[in-house]
């Protein structure tokens, strides 16, 4: 097949959108990026404002894209947060830590965009209202958000790459009586600083990475912090610097007077409840007449989390996967998409891709994986990345990156070691990396 260039719309200028644009450009495609914000960076842009509805339930609420809180640091080392040819290196005037703050990540993304001319491809303050297939083309309807100019325009593209992010539409668990709670309720998406919780009893629902960080942030000012989770973590976990955090089973019931009862029999009057319950996929602008659906957080059907078989390769998704070093995965996905569009890589037939999707869904069901975990790569993240590497024709990835990821996950999810970022042994990992490079050479 002759190699060819296509006109591509990239939706979003966060991590996925930036690397997608770079890879599409490298393959000679004509790229236009649509970005609702005023700058690149996506969810890494800190905004002191939050949604007008603190629980983010009201569909008419004013939405703030970012979920970043002021104290946020990366929970992965910078070594595995860069790109293959563009590492997330330390800089003289920046945050020198191996696990830097969000400002340093944003600076890295802005430098990346500047290096590869991505700002010039981007239509800032432009919201995509609709993406719809029109025969062999895609109609993209967008709206300018600049003051005094809210005009709507339509443009036709040969291909669309959706990179709109996964951390905007909060998900909530079912808690009996929660609607009766008289105190403050917010979703972690809207948490920014701990000051509002001074001298309060605060309950966090969930024990993922956001709860891990926010509970410790709030504990610096709160009277008491309780984390409701299943199962209860090992109470011997490292909490050297935090004495006012305790763990309980899930909430059994919430009462009108602010009493919260847990399934383990403990109860307490609380001032605030923070829902650290994650996010759900939300792609409101995409119209496919039911070909692509979102059911229980499964976007599908998608071949290898990227291509819908009946619309491939002209529609693709980058960055849906999670529980993985997202910078590494989206770069590989972007290279794959860009080379498929140029004709360097040929996808299987629609029937073969659909059969692969069905096999994957059947594998999940037979092995007890819930539908909502469809796009979670763990524990198969290495297999997925190596498959992409083979498709693209790159050299094998370094083993130390997976080892480093697993070390971080062990600290966050198993040991609950709040100090791991500051106890990280750089010398140990530098020696491993150097040894790996010596063996490669």
Secondary structure, DSSP 8 states (H G I E B T S, - for coil): ------EEEEE--SHHHHHHHHHHHHTT-EEEEE-SSSSS-GGGS--S---SSTTS--TTS--------TT-B-SS-GGGSSBTTB-----TTS--SSS-BHHHHHHHHHHHHHHTT-GGGEETTEEEEEEEEETTEEEEEEEE-BTTB--EEEEEESEEEE---SSSSB-----TTGGG--SEEEEGGG---SGGGTT-EEEEE--SHHHHHHHHHHHTT-SEEEEE-SS---TTS--TT--SEEEE--EEEE-TTSEEEETTS-EEE-SEEEE---B----TTEE-TTSSEEETTEEES-BTTTB-GGGTTTEEE-S--BSS-HHHHHHHHHHHHHHHHHTSS----HHHHHHHHHHHHHHHHHTT--GGGTTB-TTSHHHHHHHHHHHHT-----HHHHHHHHHHHIIIIIS--TTHHHH--HHHHHHHHHHHHHHH-
